[in-house]
Amino acid sequence: MTFSVIIPAKNELKNLQKVLPQFREPAKRFKLEIIIGDGASTDGSIEYARSFGAAVEVKTKKERETIGEGRNRGAAVATGDILVFLDAGVVLEKPLVFFETIAKRFQDTTVVAATANVDIYPEERNWQDAIVHAGVNSLIRFMNAIGQGAGKGECQIIRHSAFKKRGGYNEKLVAAEDNDMFRRLAKIGKVVFLKELHVFDDPRRYRTLGYSRVISNWLLNQCPVMFFKRLYDKEWKRVD
């Protein structure tokens, strides 16, 4: 079983310097390629990723792109059996165990996608982080258990053949493209929640916007996508 790790990024040099080295050990055990779907970075991200050995697919169009476009651009050149989509700041709790677990679970050919517990970096986590993310992880686990399909964009693991069958991420969505992808995948196979795996992300969005605003924006976008196939928010906003 082979893996393609796909990371959409723009001007994420600091995060890439943190996360790319974690793949060295798994690469000794598995055939693993790293692909950066870059949004035309100017901070040295492209050069660093290439020096690390990652393939970099750089945005060429002048218009602003959605995160789905960045992910799809990376997936277009991927050769792995399993596509592992991670955000630029995501750190795996136990990188080798992460890929070992995926390899084992995807031996079941009915499994088309998987996700894991997503949390904030332990050294930066506070009580609000713990409560909110425990709730979100529980909700995602429940949705997958009843066959609805759900998963956060920080960590989405998808069988390559199923990804192609579903046509990739919906590039018209500026938000909620992650859950839209998993709901569509759940219609053709099993989407599983890997409760034994944890990944950690940086808290900058929550620190900048606050949980009340993030959650309200999430609900305003998720519900229209789920029921009406359109978004409430028409512009994806980057948080630095």
N, C-alpha and C positions, 0 to 999 in steps of 0.2 A: 504494500500500500504506500502510495506516495502523497506528499502534501505540498500545497502552495499556500504560503502565508501572504495575504494581501492586505496592505495597509494604505488607506487613503490619507494623504497628508499635504499640507501647505505650510511652509515656514515652521516646521516642527523639529528643527535640528536638535534642540535640547532633549526633547522626548525620544527622538530616534537614537541618540547617543546612549540613552538609558535602556531602551527596549531591544534594540537589535542584538546586542551581545548575548541575550538570554537564549538565542536560538543555536548557539555554537554546540552545546552538548547534545540537544536533540538531533542536530544534523549529523552527528557521528553515528547515530543509531538508525535514523530513517533518511530516505531520500526526500530532501526538503528544499524548496526554493522560496526565496523572499522577493516579493514584488511590491514596489511602491507606486501607487496611483497618485502621482504628484500633480498638484494644481499650479504649476509654474512657480516654484519656490525661488526666493532670492537670498536666503539666509545661509546657504551652504548645505542645505539638506540633501540636494541632489548629489553633490560631490561626495558627501559623507556616505550616503547609502550605497553609491557605486563602489567606493573604496572598501566597503564592507563585503561586497560581492552580491548586493541586491540588484535586481533588474529594476529600472526606473522608467515608467511610462508617463511622460510629461504632457500635460494639457497643452494643446496647440490653438484651440479656438479662443477668441478674444472675450466672448461672453462669459459671465460667471457660470460655474457649473454646480450641479447638485452633488451631494456626497454619493448618491447612487451612480452617477456618471463616473466618479473617481473609482469606485469599487468595480464597476463593469469594465473600465479600461484596463485595470489590473487583471481581472478575470479573463479578458480576451486573449492574453498571452500565456495564461497559466497552463501547465501540463500535468499537475497533480490530480490524483483520483479524488482527493478531498480538498476543498477550498476552505481555508481558515481566515475569516475576515476579522481583523482586529483594528481598533482605533489606535492612533499614533502614540498615545500615552499608556497603553495597556501593558501591565506586567503580569506574567503568569506566576501563580504561587509556587508551583513545582513544574518547570518546563518539561522535563523528561516524562514525568507522570502524566502530564497533560496529553502529550502525543501518544503515549502508550495506551491511555484510556480510550482515546478516540479510535485508535486502530482496532482495539478490541470490540468496541460497541458497533463500529461500522462493518464488522464482519457479518452482522445481520443485514442482509440486503434489503430488508423492508425499511430500514432507517435511512431517511433522506437528509435529515438535518439534526443539529444538536446545539445546545447552548449550555452555559455554566452560570454559577453564582457570580454576579458582578458587584464589586464593592469599591470603596475608596481606599487609597494607599493606607495601610495600617498606621503608619507614623503620622498621618494627617487626619485620621478619622475621629469624629466627635460623636456625641450621643445622637444628634440629629441624623447624621450619616447612617449610623447603625440602624436606627428605627426605620427610616425611609427605605433603605436598600434591602433590609430584611423583608419589608412588606412587598416591594416590587419583585424581589426574587421569588417569594411565595406565590404571588399572583401569576408570574410567568410559568412557574412549575405547575400550578393548577391548570392553566390554560392548555398547556401541552398534554397534561394527563387526560383531559377530556377531549383531546384531538382537535383543538382549535388552532394551535400553532401560535407561538409568541416568542419573542426574543429581542434583546437590546442590541443595538449596533456595535457596542463595544466588543462583543464576542459572538460571532455567528459562524457555525461550522456546517458546511453544506457539501453533499455529494456532488461532484462536478457534473455528472450526467443529469441529475435532477435540476441543477442550476440552469443548464442549457435548456432543458425541457420547459422550464417556467419562464425562460426568456430573460433571466437576470433580474436585477433591481429595476423598479419603475423609475426611470430617469426624470419623469415629470414631477415627482414628489420632492419637495424641498425638506420635508420632515416626514416621519412615520414610515419611511421606506423599509425600515428594518422589520417591523411587525407585518407590514404588507407582504414582504417576501416570505416570511414564515407561515402566514395564513395560506398563501398560495401553495407552498410546499406541502402543508398538511393535507391538502386535497389529493396528493398523489403518493403519499407515504407517511411514515412515522417520524414525528419530530420529538426528540427526547431532551429532557433536562438532566444534565450530568451533575447531580447534587454533590458528588465527591470532589468536583473541581471548582476552584476559585480563581478569578482574575481581578486585578485591581487597576483602577483608573484614577487620574488626577481629579481633584475637586473643583477646578477653576470655574466651571459653569455654575455650580451650586453656590460657590462663594461670591461670584459676581452678581448673579440674578436672584439668589435665594430660592429655597425649596418651594415656597408657595407659588412663585411665578413659574418655575420650571414645571411643576406638576400641573398647574392650570394650562400652560401652553401644550403640555403633553396630551391632556384630555381634549383640548380644543382641536388638536390635530388628529389624534387617534380616532375619535368618534366619527368625524366626517369621512375619513378614509375607510373605516370599517363598514359604514352603512351607505355612504354616498359616493365613494371612490374619488373624493376631492378633498382639498385642504382648506382649513380655516386661514392659516397663515401662509401668505404667498412669498415670503422671503426668508431664506435660511440665514441666520445671523451667526457669524463667527465670534467666539469669545476667546480673548487672549489672556 
